[in-house]
Amino acid sequence: MNKREPGGENFSPPYQYKIKFFTLFKLYFKRDFLVIESERAPLKLFELIEKGSEILGKSLKEKLISKGKLKRGAIILIKGKNVLHLKELETEIYPEDDIVFFPPGGGG
């Protein structure tokens, strides 16, 4: 088994996922990042958002998801790749992945 795979030498439950917040998310949630623990890996992006909402309140989900889809203007990067170019909310995320959330832009 590869050391980087869940269940490998360096990973065992609970798995930790670190989400980094930028711009208005930093101000709104009053933190730079959020660590989420899970008994399994990988998690799908929507599951990670659900778990984050359990910690921060439903506002995280409300700010990122509308009608089962990622809100227009929201940017989520997994290992530097926009999830819109992956599997969107179905993207699998591993504990060692770099996870970055940018809120939808405002103004007009």
Backbone hydrogen bonds in HBPLUS format (Angstrom, degrees):
<---DONOR---> <-ACCEPTOR-->    atom                        ^
c    i                          cat <-CA-CA->   ^        H-A-AA   ^      H-
h    n   atom  resd res      DA  || num        DHA   H-A  angle D-A-AA Bond
n    s   type  num  typ     dist DA aas  dist angle  dist       angle   num
A0005-GLU N   A0002-ASN O   3.12 MM   3  5.36 153.5  2.19 107.0 115.0     1
A0008-GLY N   A0005-GLU O   2.78 MM   3  5.27 154.5  1.84 141.7 143.8     2
A0011-PHE N   A0008-GLY O   3.14 MM   3  5.34 152.3  2.22 108.0 116.5     3
A0015-TYR N   A0038-SER O   2.67 MM  23  5.19 150.6  1.76 173.1 163.1     4
A0038-SER N   A0015-TYR O   2.88 MM  23  5.19 146.9  1.99 142.6 152.3     5
A0017-TYR N   A0036-ILE O   2.81 MM  19  5.13 159.7  1.86 150.7 157.8     6
A0036-ILE N   A0017-TYR O   2.81 MM  19  5.13 164.2  1.83 151.3 156.3     7
A0019-ILE N   A0034-LEU O   2.82 MM  15  5.18 170.3  1.83 159.8 160.5     8
A0034-LEU N   A0019-ILE O   2.83 MM  15  5.18 146.9  1.94 144.8 155.3     9
A0020-LYS N   A0099-ILE O   2.85 MM  79  6.15 170.0  1.86 151.4 154.2    10
A0101-PHE N   A0020-LYS O   2.89 MM  81  6.19 167.7  1.91 176.3 178.9    11
A0021-PHE N   A0032-ASP O   2.73 MM  11  5.22 177.0  1.73 144.6 145.5    12
A0022-PHE N   A0101-PHE O   3.24 MM  79  6.47 136.2  2.44 170.8 174.0    13
A0025-PHE N   A0022-PHE O   3.17 MM   3  5.62 138.8  2.34 144.9 137.6    14
A0026-LYS N   A0023-THR O   3.04 MM   3  5.68 131.6  2.28 115.8 126.5    15
A0028-TYR N   A0024-LEU O   2.79 MM   4  5.95 170.1  1.80 157.3 160.4    16
A0029-PHE N   A0025-PHE O   2.91 MM   4  5.78 169.7  1.92 148.1 151.6    17
A0030-LYS N   A0026-LYS O   2.93 MM   4  5.41 116.7  2.34 127.1 140.3    18
A0043-LEU N   A0093-ILE O   2.99 MM  50  5.30 156.0  2.05 150.8 152.8    19
A0093-ILE N   A0043-LEU O   2.66 MM  50  5.30 157.0  1.71 157.4 165.7    20
A0047-GLU N   A0044-LYS O   2.92 MM   3  5.27 125.7  2.22 107.3 121.8    21
A0048-LEU N   A0044-LYS O   3.07 MM   4  6.46 153.3  2.14 153.3 161.6    22
A0045-LEU N   A0091-THR O   2.88 MM  46  5.51 135.9  2.07 145.8 159.7    23
A0049-ILE N   A0045-LEU O   2.96 MM   4  6.27 157.7  2.01 156.3 162.2    24
A0046-PHE N   A0089-LEU O   3.03 MM  43  5.07 153.1  2.10 149.4 140.9    25
A0050-GLU N   A0046-PHE O   2.98 MM   4  6.15 154.4  2.05 140.0 147.1    26
A0051-LYS N   A0047-GLU O   2.92 MM   4  6.20 162.3  1.95 151.0 155.1    27
A0052-GLY N   A0048-LEU O   2.90 MM   4  6.11 153.5  1.97 145.0 152.9    28
A0053-SER N   A0049-ILE O   2.87 MM   4  6.09 146.3  1.98 145.0 154.3    29
A0054-GLU N   A0050-GLU O   3.04 MM   4  6.40 139.2  2.21 143.2 154.2    30
A0055-ILE N   A0052-GLY O   3.16 MM   3  5.22 129.3  2.43  95.3 108.1    31
A0056-LEU N   A0052-GLY O   2.82 MM   4  6.02 173.3  1.83 158.9 160.8    32
A0057-GLY N   A0053-SER O   2.69 MM   4  4.68 135.8  1.88 126.4 135.1    33
A0060-LEU N   A0057-GLY O   3.38 MM   3  6.60 164.0  2.41 137.1 134.9    34
A0062-GLU N   A0058-LYS O   3.01 MM   4  6.29 165.5  2.03 155.4 160.2    35
A0063-LYS N   A0059-SER O   2.90 MM   4  5.94 143.7  2.03 143.2 151.2    36
A0064-LEU N   A0060-LEU O   3.19 MM   4  6.38 129.9  2.46 140.5 152.9    37
A0064-LEU N   A0061-LYS O   3.14 MM   3  5.23 139.0  2.31  99.8 111.3    38
A0065-ILE N   A0061-LYS O   2.78 MM   4  5.59 165.1  1.80 163.4 164.7    39
A0071-LYS N   A0064-LEU O   2.69 MM   7  5.40 167.5  1.70 146.1 146.7    40
A0066-SER N   A0069-LYS O   2.84 MM   3  5.44 162.3  1.87 160.8 164.9    41
A0069-LYS N   A0066-SER O   3.06 MM   3  5.44 159.9  2.10 113.6 120.0    42
A0074-ALA N   A0071-LYS O   3.09 MM   3  5.59 161.6  2.12 128.2 133.6    43
A0075-ILE N   A0102-PHE O   3.10 MM  27  4.99 166.7  2.12 137.1 141.1    44
A0102-PHE N   A0075-ILE O   2.76 MM  27  4.99 157.4  1.81 164.4 165.8    45
A0083-VAL N   A0076-ILE O   2.99 MM   7  5.95 158.7  2.04 169.6 172.6    46
A0077-LEU N   A0100-VAL O   2.90 MM  23  5.07 157.7  1.95 144.9 151.9    47
A0100-VAL N   A0077-LEU O   2.94 MM  23  5.07 159.9  1.98 150.3 154.3    48
A0078-ILE N   A0081-LYS O   2.86 MM   3  5.22 161.7  1.89 144.0 144.5    49
A0081-LYS N   A0078-ILE O   2.99 MM   3  5.22 165.9  2.01 112.9 117.3    50
A0079-LYS N   A0098-ASP O   2.81 MM  19  4.81 164.1  1.83 144.3 149.8    51
A0085-HIS N   A0082-ASN O   2.87 MM   3  5.64 159.7  1.92 122.7 128.8    52
A0086-LEU N   A0083-VAL O   3.00 MM   3  4.73 158.6  2.05  98.7 104.9    53
A0088-GLU N   A0083-VAL O   2.87 MM   5  4.66 145.0  2.00 155.5 145.6    54
A0090-GLU N   A0087-LYS O   2.88 MM   3  5.15 149.0  1.97 142.4 138.0    55
A0091-THR N   A0088-GLU O   3.15 MM   3  5.55 166.2  2.17 117.5 119.7    56
A0097-ASP N   A0094-TYR O   2.95 MM   3  5.42 161.0  1.99 119.8 126.1    57
